Amino acid sequence: MEMVNIKINGMPLSVPSGITILEAARYAGIEIPTLCYLKKINQIGACRICMVEVKGARSLVASCVFPVNEGMEILTNSDRVRNSRRTTLELILSTHERKCLSCVRSTNCELQKLCKEYGVENESKFDGVTPDYAYDDSMPHMIRDNSKCILCRRCVGACEHQGIGAIGAVNRGFDTEIAPAFDKTLSETSCISCGQCIVACPVGALYEKDDTARVFEALSDPTKHVAI
């Protein structure tokens, strides 16, 4: 295997030729945050959270899609990089439903974790028009709430990896959202209820239905009897 010599944060490394900066950093135990990246499933550089500084490059580059080459020098945590990530997080929050306390992913949300790490407040300085997002509870096992979607497309990659392709990016520009084609609900698609999209989602846009309230209602019903 051909190897190349690079430096990440001043640390000299010898890594396999052709791998991405993100893979090289993880190879060396250096953490680069991501939101849209799923290894071998979703490597599209969409979220822009994994941006790093490469010596000689005019702008920051997305580490999940940028290959290493001989002599490359990379900074993963410079002021420029941190400011870029902070601004990106603020832009994501500008159209995000920020009801974190009532969200099923609270304390287990990748976006929430990054906002805390980079000091991003709940109120975004980019607040403006909020699109009319879809809410789909047509399937018996899950909820799709696009008001919390960050367009990372991990669910799309997971669905395609299953060979289904029930959801994808529809519309353009500011109106882009992840949904079935032709304004259909999930129940009208080829969805097989595998739940892999829920596993892939980094936020609370896709989650399992909770029937706890129905169970307690049944237990409190004097006309029903529990059989052991």
C-alpha angles and dihedrals in degrees: 000000000000113000130202130202117234139157125230114190088342093307113127113227138178110212136167114279116251099027119123126257089250092054091046091051092050089046086060095042094252114141121226113178120235138177106179100036122110113165113251090351109062117015102147107123091234104137097050091211093117094060115143137180118252118193110248095016117122094222141014115283133217104251095204093066104025113097122220122242137188114296096007115158116203135188116198101177109032123137089257092053095046092048090050092051092047092052091047091052090050090052091050090051092051091079098024124108100241100200092128098156092061096038118112089226097052109140088008098064122114092209092050091049093051093046089054092047094051097040097247113163125223091249112071122215087216095061113145139118114006117210121233100256127205123248114195123185096156095117120079094228109040151029125226111203112176093185085081097039117117096191093243090142094217089129089052091052092047092049092049090046087058088054093245110100095191094152137036145149111300132184123014142267116347091359095058115127139161110253145120115286123269095022092289124155120239090255088063094055136072091268110148096196092244092145095219091126089058091051090050097047111103094199138032098281093106122034143150120267113254115220095177092113091053091051092052090046090054092046090052093049108104090203091063126075128204114231117207 
